[in-house]
Amino acid sequence: MPDLDSIIHQPVRLQIMAALNHLGSREQVDFTFLKIKLGLTDGNLGAHLLTLEEAGYIAVQKTFVARKPKTFVAATAAGRRAFEGHVAALTSILKAKDLS
């Protein structure tokens, strides 16, 4: 049975990775979009993004749009693989429970 990913397993980080994995491999979303979509505060989202970034699961790009700072987030190839592995582990657990 595959192992759960302890970084992704935390509920907010799982939601972040699920949202980012719905995007195409070259697509990204901005910080505000994620904050609103997931109902998080700036600080809460920022802390979880930092954890995912340090693990190499996401790429964070800071830029300016119309003279205003803007942060964009995208899943990396490693992050996509980790998410797929985590989903496979969850699926395996659910299937094993169905057999009981």
GUDO-945953 format. One record per residue: residue number from 1; x, y, z of N, C-alpha, C, O, CB in turn. Coordinates in Angstrom, 1 decimal, padded with zeros to 4 digits. Atoms other than C-alpha are relative to their C-alpha. Glycine has a CB too. Layout:
REM residues N
+-----+--------+--------+--------+--------+--------+--------+--------+--------+--------+--------+--------+--------+--------+--------+--------+
| seq |    n.u |    n.v |    n.w |   ca.u |   ca.v |   ca.w |    c.u |    c.v |    c.w |    o.u |    o.v |    o.w |   cb.u |   cb.v |   cb.w |
+-----+--------+--------+--------+--------+--------+--------+--------+--------+--------+--------+--------+--------+--------+--------+--------+
| NUM |      X |      Y |      Z |      X |      Y |      Z |      X |      Y |      Z |      X |      Y |      Z |      X |      Y |      Z |
...
+-----+--------+--------+--------+--------+--------+--------+--------+--------+--------+--------+--------+--------+--------+--------+--------+
//
This chain:
REM residues 100
+-----+--------+--------+--------+--------+--------+--------+--------+--------+--------+--------+--------+--------+--------+--------+--------+
| seq |    n.u |    n.v |    n.w |   ca.u |   ca.v |   ca.w |    c.u |    c.v |    c.w |    o.u |    o.v |    o.w |   cb.u |   cb.v |   cb.w |
+-----+--------+--------+--------+--------+--------+--------+--------+--------+--------+--------+--------+--------+--------+--------+--------+
|   1 |  000.8 | -001.2 |  000.0 |  000.0 |  000.0 |  000.0 |  000.9 |  001.2 |  000.0 |  001.8 |  001.3 |  000.8 | -001.0 |  000.0 |  001.2 |
|   2 | -000.8 | -001.2 |  000.0 |  001.4 |  003.4 | -000.9 | -000.1 |  000.8 |  001.3 | -001.1 |  000.8 |  002.0 | -000.4 |  000.9 | -001.2 |
|   3 |  000.0 | -000.8 | -001.2 |  002.3 |  005.8 |  001.9 | -000.7 |  001.3 | -000.2 | -000.6 |  001.9 | -001.3 |  001.4 |  000.2 |  000.5 |
|   4 |  000.6 | -001.4 |  000.1 |  000.4 |  009.0 |  002.6 |  001.1 |  001.0 |  000.1 |  002.1 |  000.8 |  000.8 | -001.0 |  000.2 |  001.2 |
|   5 | -001.0 | -001.1 |  000.0 |  002.4 |  012.2 |  002.1 | -000.4 |  000.9 |  001.2 | -001.4 |  001.5 |  001.2 |  000.0 |  000.8 | -001.4 |
|   6 |  000.3 | -000.8 | -001.2 |  002.6 |  013.9 |  005.5 | -000.1 |  001.5 | -000.3 | -000.8 |  002.2 |  000.5 |  001.1 | -000.2 |  001.0 |
|   7 |  000.2 | -001.4 |  000.3 |  003.0 |  017.3 |  003.9 | -001.3 |  000.3 | -000.6 | -002.0 |  001.3 | -000.2 |  001.2 |  000.5 | -001.0 |
|   8 |  001.3 | -000.2 |  000.7 |  000.0 |  017.0 |  001.6 | -001.2 | -000.4 |  000.9 | -002.3 |  000.2 |  000.7 |  000.0 | -000.7 | -001.3 |
|   9 |  001.1 |  000.6 | -000.8 | -002.1 |  015.1 |  004.2 | -000.8 |  001.1 |  000.8 | -001.9 |  000.9 |  001.1 |  000.5 | -001.1 |  000.8 |
|  10 |  000.6 | -001.1 | -000.8 | -002.8 |  018.3 |  006.2 | -001.2 |  000.5 | -000.8 | -001.0 |  000.8 | -002.0 |  001.0 |  001.1 |  000.4 |
|  11 |  001.2 | -000.3 |  000.8 | -006.4 |  019.3 |  005.2 |  000.1 |  001.3 | -000.9 | -000.3 |  001.2 | -002.1 | -001.1 |  000.2 |  000.9 |
|  12 | -000.1 | -001.2 |  000.8 | -005.6 |  022.9 |  004.0 |  001.0 | -000.3 | -001.2 |  000.7 |  000.1 | -002.3 |  000.4 |  001.2 |  000.8 |
|  13 | -001.0 |  000.2 |  001.1 | -002.5 |  021.8 |  002.0 | -000.6 | -001.0 | -001.0 | -000.3 | -000.9 | -002.2 |  001.3 | -000.6 |  000.6 |
|  14 |  000.7 |  000.9 |  000.9 | -004.6 |  018.9 |  000.5 | -000.9 |  000.8 | -000.9 | -001.0 |  000.5 | -002.1 | -000.7 | -001.1 |  000.8 |
|  15 |  000.8 | -000.9 |  000.8 | -007.1 |  021.5 | -000.7 |  000.7 |  000.8 | -001.0 |  000.3 |  001.0 | -002.1 | -000.9 |  000.9 |  000.9 |
|  16 | -000.9 | -000.8 |  000.9 | -004.4 |  023.7 | -002.1 |  000.5 | -000.8 | -001.2 |  000.4 | -000.4 | -002.3 |  001.2 |  000.6 |  000.8 |
|  17 | -000.6 |  000.8 |  001.0 | -002.8 |  020.9 | -004.0 | -001.1 | -000.5 | -001.0 | -000.9 | -000.7 | -002.2 |  000.7 | -001.2 |  000.6 |
|  18 |  001.1 |  000.5 |  000.9 | -006.2 |  019.6 | -005.3 | -000.4 |  001.2 | -000.9 | -000.6 |  000.9 | -002.1 | -001.2 | -000.4 |  000.9 |
|  19 |  000.3 | -001.1 |  000.9 | -007.0 |  023.1 | -006.6 |  001.0 |  000.3 | -001.0 |  000.7 |  000.5 | -002.2 | -000.2 |  001.3 |  000.9 |
|  20 | -001.1 | -000.2 |  000.9 | -003.6 |  023.5 | -008.2 |  000.1 | -001.1 | -001.1 |  000.5 | -000.9 | -002.2 |  001.3 |  000.2 |  000.7 |
|  21 | -000.1 |  001.1 |  000.9 | -003.8 |  020.1 | -009.8 | -001.1 | -000.1 | -001.0 | -001.0 | -000.8 | -002.0 |  000.0 | -001.3 |  000.8 |
|  22 |  001.1 | -000.1 |  001.0 | -007.0 |  021.0 | -011.6 |  000.5 |  000.9 | -001.1 | -000.1 |  000.9 | -002.2 | -001.2 |  000.6 |  000.6 |
|  23 | -000.5 | -000.9 |  001.1 | -004.9 |  023.5 | -013.6 |  000.9 | -000.8 | -001.0 |  001.3 | -001.9 | -000.6 |  000.8 |  001.1 |  000.7 |
|  24 | -001.0 |  000.6 |  001.0 | -002.9 |  022.7 | -016.7 |  001.4 |  000.1 |  000.6 |  001.6 |  000.9 |  001.5 | -000.2 |  000.7 | -001.3 |
|  25 | -001.4 |  000.0 | -000.5 |  000.8 |  022.1 | -016.2 |  000.7 |  001.3 | -000.1 |  001.7 |  001.6 |  000.6 |  000.8 | -001.0 | -000.8 |
|  26 | -000.7 | -001.4 |  000.2 |  001.7 |  025.7 | -017.3 | -000.9 |  001.1 |  000.6 | -000.6 |  002.3 |  000.4 |  000.3 |  000.3 | -001.4 |
|  27 |  000.9 | -001.0 | -000.5 | -001.2 |  027.4 | -015.5 |  000.3 |  000.3 |  001.5 |  000.9 | -000.5 |  002.2 | -001.5 | -000.4 | -000.1 |
|  28 | -000.2 | -000.4 | -001.4 | -001.1 |  029.3 | -012.2 | -001.2 |  000.8 |  000.4 | -002.0 |  001.3 | -000.4 |  001.3 |  000.8 |  000.2 |
|  29 |  001.1 | -000.8 | -000.5 | -003.5 |  031.1 | -009.9 |  000.6 |  001.0 |  000.9 |  001.8 |  000.9 |  001.4 | -001.1 | -000.9 |  000.8 |
|  30 | -000.5 | -001.0 | -000.9 | -003.1 |  034.2 | -007.8 | -000.4 | -000.3 |  001.4 | -001.4 | -001.0 |  001.7 | -000.4 |  001.4 | -000.4 |
|  31 |  000.2 |  000.2 | -001.5 | -002.9 |  034.2 | -004.0 | -001.4 |  000.4 |  000.4 | -002.1 | -000.4 |  001.1 |  001.0 |  000.9 |  000.7 |
|  32 |  001.3 | -000.4 | -000.4 | -006.2 |  036.1 | -003.7 | -001.1 | -001.0 | -000.4 | -002.0 | -001.3 |  000.4 | -000.3 |  001.4 | -000.6 |
|  33 |  001.0 |  001.0 |  000.5 | -008.1 |  033.6 | -005.8 |  000.0 | -001.2 |  001.0 | -001.1 | -001.7 |  001.4 |  000.4 | -000.5 | -001.4 |
|  34 | -000.1 |  001.1 | -000.9 | -006.8 |  030.7 | -003.6 | -000.6 |  000.4 |  001.4 | -001.3 | -000.4 |  002.0 |  001.4 | -000.5 |  000.2 |
|  35 |  000.4 | -000.5 | -001.3 | -007.5 |  032.7 | -000.4 | -001.6 |  000.0 |  000.1 | -002.2 | -000.5 |  001.0 |  000.5 |  001.4 |  000.4 |
|  36 |  001.4 | -000.1 |  000.0 | -011.1 |  033.3 | -001.4 | -000.7 | -001.4 | -000.2 | -001.6 | -001.8 |  000.4 | -000.5 |  000.9 | -001.1 |
|  37 |  000.5 |  001.4 |  000.3 | -011.7 |  029.8 | -002.9 |  000.0 | -000.9 |  001.2 | -000.9 | -001.7 |  001.4 |  000.8 | -000.6 | -001.1 |
|  38 | -000.1 |  000.9 | -001.2 | -010.5 |  028.1 |  000.3 | -000.5 |  000.6 |  001.3 | -000.5 | -000.1 |  002.3 |  001.4 | -000.4 |  000.1 |
|  39 |  000.5 | -000.6 | -001.2 | -011.8 |  030.6 |  002.8 |  001.0 |  000.2 |  001.1 |  000.8 | -000.1 |  002.2 | -001.2 | -000.7 |  000.5 |
|  40 | -001.1 | -000.1 | -000.9 | -008.5 |  031.3 |  004.4 |  000.5 |  001.4 |  000.2 |  000.1 |  002.3 | -000.6 |  001.2 | -000.8 | -000.5 |
|  41 | -000.6 | -001.4 | -000.2 | -006.7 |  034.3 |  005.9 |  001.3 |  000.1 | -000.8 |  001.8 | -001.0 | -001.2 |  000.2 |  000.2 |  001.5 |
|  42 | -001.3 | -000.2 |  000.7 | -003.6 |  035.8 |  004.3 |  001.1 | -000.8 |  000.7 |  001.8 | -001.6 |  000.1 |  000.4 |  001.5 |  000.0 |
|  43 | -001.1 |  000.7 | -000.7 | -001.4 |  034.4 |  007.1 | -000.1 | -001.5 |  000.0 |  000.9 | -002.1 | -000.2 | -000.1 |  000.5 |  001.5 |
|  44 |  000.2 |  001.5 |  000.0 | -002.9 |  030.9 |  007.1 |  000.4 | -000.5 | -001.3 |  001.2 | -001.5 | -001.4 | -001.5 | -000.3 |  000.3 |
|  45 | -000.4 |  000.4 |  001.4 | -002.6 |  030.6 |  003.3 |  001.5 |  000.1 | -000.2 |  002.1 | -000.8 | -000.7 | -000.8 |  000.7 | -001.0 |
|  46 | -001.5 | -000.3 |  000.2 |  000.9 |  032.1 |  003.3 |  000.8 | -001.1 |  000.7 |  001.8 | -001.6 |  000.2 |  000.3 |  001.3 |  000.6 |
|  47 | -000.7 |  001.0 | -000.8 |  002.1 |  029.6 |  006.0 |  000.0 | -001.3 | -000.7 |  001.0 | -002.0 | -000.8 | -000.5 | -000.1 |  001.4 |
|  48 |  000.1 |  001.3 |  000.7 |  000.8 |  026.6 |  004.1 |  000.7 |  000.0 | -001.4 |  001.3 | -001.0 | -001.8 | -001.5 | -000.3 | -000.2 |
|  49 | -000.8 | -000.1 |  001.2 |  002.2 |  027.8 |  000.8 |  001.5 | -000.1 |  000.2 |  002.2 | -000.7 | -000.6 | -000.4 |  001.4 | -000.7 |
|  50 | -001.5 |  000.1 | -000.3 |  005.6 |  028.2 |  002.4 |  000.4 | -001.4 |  000.2 |  001.4 | -001.8 | -000.3 |  000.3 |  000.9 |  001.2 |
|  51 | -000.3 |  001.4 | -000.2 |  005.5 |  024.6 |  003.6 |  000.0 | -000.8 | -001.3 |  001.0 | -001.5 | -001.5 | -001.0 | -000.6 |  000.9 |
|  52 |  000.1 |  000.7 |  001.3 |  004.5 |  023.4 |  000.1 |  001.2 |  000.4 | -000.9 |  001.8 | -000.4 | -001.6 | -001.3 |  000.3 | -000.7 |
|  53 | -001.1 | -000.5 |  000.8 |  007.1 |  025.6 | -001.5 |  001.4 | -000.6 |  000.5 |  002.2 | -001.0 | -000.4 |  000.1 |  001.5 |  000.0 |
|  54 | -001.2 |  000.6 | -000.5 |  009.9 |  024.4 |  000.8 |  000.2 | -001.5 | -000.3 |  001.3 | -002.0 | -000.5 |  000.0 |  000.2 |  001.5 |
|  55 |  000.0 |  001.4 |  000.4 |  008.9 |  020.8 | -000.1 |  000.3 | -000.2 | -001.5 |  000.5 | -001.3 | -002.0 | -001.3 | -000.7 |  000.4 |
|  56 | -000.2 |  000.0 |  001.5 |  009.3 |  021.7 | -003.8 | -001.3 | -000.4 | -000.7 | -001.3 | -000.8 | -001.9 |  001.0 | -001.0 | -000.3 |
|  57 |  001.3 |  000.4 |  000.6 |  005.6 |  021.0 | -004.4 | -000.7 |  001.1 | -000.8 | -001.5 |  000.8 | -001.7 | -000.9 | -000.5 |  001.0 |
|  58 |  000.6 | -001.1 |  000.7 |  004.7 |  024.4 | -005.6 |  001.1 |  001.0 | -000.4 |  002.1 |  001.1 |  000.2 | -001.1 |  000.7 |  000.8 |
|  59 | -000.9 | -001.1 |  000.3 |  006.4 |  027.4 | -007.3 | -000.8 |  001.3 |  000.2 | -002.0 |  001.4 | -000.1 |  000.4 | -000.1 | -001.5 |
|  60 |  000.6 | -001.3 | -000.3 |  005.6 |  030.9 | -006.1 |  000.7 |  001.1 | -000.8 |  002.0 |  001.2 | -000.7 |  000.0 |  000.3 |  001.5 |
|  61 | -000.5 | -001.1 |  000.8 |  006.1 |  033.9 | -008.4 | -000.6 |  001.3 |  000.5 | -001.8 |  001.5 |  000.5 | -000.2 | -000.2 | -001.5 |
|  62 |  000.5 | -001.3 | -000.5 |  005.9 |  037.4 | -007.0 |  000.4 |  001.0 | -001.1 |  001.5 |  001.1 | -001.6 |  000.7 |  000.4 |  001.4 |
|  63 | -000.1 | -001.0 |  001.1 |  005.4 |  040.2 | -009.5 | -000.8 |  001.2 |  000.3 | -001.5 |  001.3 |  001.4 | -000.3 | -000.6 | -001.4 |
|  64 |  000.8 | -001.2 | -000.1 |  003.7 |  043.5 | -010.0 | -001.0 |  000.0 | -001.2 | -000.6 | -000.2 | -002.3 |  000.8 |  001.3 |  000.1 |
|  65 |  001.1 | -000.2 |  001.1 |  000.4 |  044.0 | -012.0 | -000.6 |  001.3 |  000.3 | -001.2 |  001.6 |  001.4 | -001.0 | -001.2 |  000.0 |
|  66 |  000.5 | -001.4 | -000.2 | -000.6 |  047.6 | -012.5 |  000.5 |  000.6 |  001.3 | -000.2 |  001.2 |  002.0 | -001.6 |  000.0 |  000.0 |
|  67 | -000.7 | -000.5 | -001.1 |  001.9 |  048.6 | -009.9 | -000.4 | -000.5 |  001.4 |  000.0 |  000.0 |  002.4 | -000.2 |  001.5 |  000.1 |
|  68 |  000.4 |  000.7 | -001.2 |  000.4 |  046.3 | -007.3 |  000.7 | -001.3 |  000.1 |  000.8 | -002.0 | -000.9 | -001.5 | -000.1 |  000.1 |
|  69 | -000.6 |  001.3 | -000.2 |  002.2 |  043.3 | -005.8 | -001.0 | -001.1 | -000.2 | -002.1 | -001.0 |  000.2 |  000.7 | -000.1 |  001.3 |
|  70 |  000.8 |  001.2 |  000.3 |  000.8 |  040.0 | -007.0 |  000.8 | -001.3 |  000.1 |  001.9 | -001.3 | -000.3 | -000.7 |  000.2 | -001.4 |
|  71 | -000.7 |  001.3 | -000.2 |  001.7 |  036.5 | -006.0 | -000.8 | -001.1 | -000.8 | -002.0 | -001.2 | -000.6 |  000.1 | -000.4 |  001.5 |
|  72 |  000.5 |  001.1 |  000.8 |  001.1 |  033.6 | -008.4 |  000.5 | -001.3 |  000.5 |  001.7 | -001.4 |  000.9 |  000.2 |  000.2 | -001.5 |
|  73 | -000.4 |  001.3 | -000.5 |  001.2 |  029.9 | -007.4 | -000.4 | -001.0 | -001.0 | -001.4 | -001.0 | -001.7 | -000.8 | -000.3 |  001.4 |
|  74 |  000.2 |  001.1 |  000.9 |  001.5 |  026.8 | -009.5 |  000.6 | -001.3 |  000.6 |  001.6 | -001.2 |  001.4 |  000.6 |  000.3 | -001.4 |
|  75 | -000.6 |  001.3 | -000.4 |  002.1 |  023.1 | -008.8 |  001.2 | -000.3 | -000.9 |  001.2 | -000.1 | -002.1 | -001.1 | -001.2 | -000.1 |
|  76 | -001.2 |  000.4 |  000.8 |  005.5 |  021.8 | -009.8 | -000.2 | -001.5 | -000.5 | -001.2 | -002.1 |  000.0 |  001.3 |  000.1 |  000.9 |
|  77 |  000.1 |  001.4 |  000.4 |  006.0 |  018.5 | -011.5 |  000.2 | -001.0 |  001.2 | -000.6 | -002.0 |  001.3 |  001.1 | -000.4 | -001.1 |
|  78 | -000.1 |  000.9 | -001.2 |  007.2 |  017.0 | -008.2 | -001.2 |  000.1 |  000.8 | -001.6 | -000.9 |  001.4 |  001.3 |  000.5 |  000.8 |
|  79 |  001.3 | -000.1 | -000.8 |  004.1 |  018.4 | -006.5 | -001.1 | -000.8 | -000.6 | -001.9 | -001.4 |  000.1 | -000.3 |  001.5 |  000.1 |
|  80 |  001.0 |  000.8 |  000.7 |  001.9 |  016.8 | -009.1 |  000.2 | -001.5 |  000.3 | -000.8 | -002.2 |  000.5 |  000.0 |  000.3 | -001.5 |
|  81 | -000.3 |  001.4 | -000.3 |  003.6 |  013.5 | -008.6 | -000.3 | -000.4 |  001.4 | -000.9 | -001.4 |  001.7 |  001.5 | -000.4 | -000.3 |
|  82 |  000.2 |  000.2 | -001.4 |  003.4 |  013.8 | -004.8 | -001.6 | -000.1 |  000.2 | -002.0 | -000.9 |  001.0 |  000.6 |  001.1 |  000.8 |
|  83 |  001.4 | -000.1 | -000.1 | -000.3 |  014.7 | -005.1 | -000.7 | -001.3 | -000.5 | -001.5 | -001.9 |  000.1 | -000.7 |  001.2 | -000.7 |
|  84 |  000.5 |  001.3 |  000.6 | -001.0 |  011.7 | -007.4 |  000.3 | -001.2 |  000.9 | -000.6 | -002.1 |  001.1 |  000.6 | -000.2 | -001.4 |
|  85 | -000.3 |  001.1 | -000.9 |  000.8 |  009.4 | -005.0 | -000.8 |  000.0 |  001.3 | -001.2 | -001.0 |  001.8 |  001.5 |  000.1 |  000.4 |
|  86 |  000.9 | -000.1 | -001.2 | -001.2 |  010.7 | -002.0 | -001.4 | -000.4 | -000.3 | -002.0 | -001.1 |  000.5 |  000.0 |  001.5 |  000.5 |
|  87 |  001.3 |  000.5 |  000.4 | -004.4 |  010.2 | -003.9 | -000.1 | -001.5 | -000.1 | -001.1 | -002.1 |  000.2 | -000.5 |  000.8 | -001.3 |
|  88 | -000.1 |  001.5 |  000.2 | -003.3 |  006.7 | -004.8 |  000.0 | -000.7 |  001.4 | -000.7 | -001.7 |  001.6 |  001.2 | -000.4 | -000.8 |
|  89 |  000.0 |  000.6 | -001.3 | -002.6 |  006.0 | -001.1 | -001.4 |  000.1 |  000.6 | -001.8 | -000.9 |  001.3 |  001.1 |  000.7 |  000.9 |
|  90 |  001.3 | -000.1 | -000.6 | -006.0 |  007.3 |  000.0 | -001.0 | -001.0 | -000.7 | -001.8 | -001.6 |  000.0 | -000.5 |  001.5 | -000.2 |
|  91 |  000.9 |  000.9 |  000.7 | -007.7 |  005.3 | -002.7 |  000.3 | -001.5 |  000.4 | -000.7 | -002.2 |  000.6 |  000.3 |  000.1 | -001.6 |
|  92 | -000.4 |  001.3 | -000.5 | -005.8 |  002.2 | -001.6 | -000.6 | -000.3 |  001.4 | -001.1 | -001.4 |  001.6 |  001.5 | -000.2 |  000.1 |
|  93 |  000.6 |  000.2 | -001.3 | -007.0 |  002.7 |  002.0 | -001.5 | -000.2 | -000.1 | -002.0 | -001.0 |  000.6 |  000.4 |  001.3 |  000.9 |
|  94 |  001.5 |  000.1 |  000.1 | -010.6 |  003.2 |  000.9 | -000.3 | -001.4 | -000.6 | -001.3 | -002.0 | -000.2 | -000.5 |  001.1 | -000.9 |
|  95 |  000.3 |  001.3 |  000.6 | -010.5 |  000.0 | -001.2 |  000.3 | -001.1 |  001.0 | -000.5 | -002.0 |  001.0 |  000.9 | -000.2 | -001.3 |
|  96 | -000.3 |  001.0 | -001.0 | -008.9 | -002.0 |  001.6 | -001.2 |  000.0 |  001.0 | -001.5 | -001.1 |  001.5 |  001.3 |  000.3 |  000.8 |
|  97 |  001.2 | -000.1 | -000.9 | -011.8 | -000.8 |  003.9 | -001.2 | -000.6 | -000.6 | -002.0 | -001.2 |  000.1 | -000.2 |  001.5 |  000.4 |
|  98 |  001.1 |  000.6 |  000.7 | -014.3 | -001.9 |  001.3 |  000.0 | -001.5 |  000.1 | -001.0 | -002.2 |  000.1 | -000.1 |  000.4 | -001.5 |
|  99 | -000.2 |  001.5 |  000.0 | -012.9 | -005.5 |  001.5 | -000.3 | -000.5 |  001.4 | -000.5 | -001.7 |  001.6 |  001.3 | -000.4 | -000.4 |
| 100 |  000.2 |  000.4 | -001.4 | -013.4 | -005.6 |  005.3 | -001.4 | -000.4 |  000.3 | -001.7 | -000.8 |  001.4 |  000.5 |  001.0 |  001.0 |
+-----+--------+--------+--------+--------+--------+--------+--------+--------+--------+--------+--------+--------+--------+--------+--------+
//
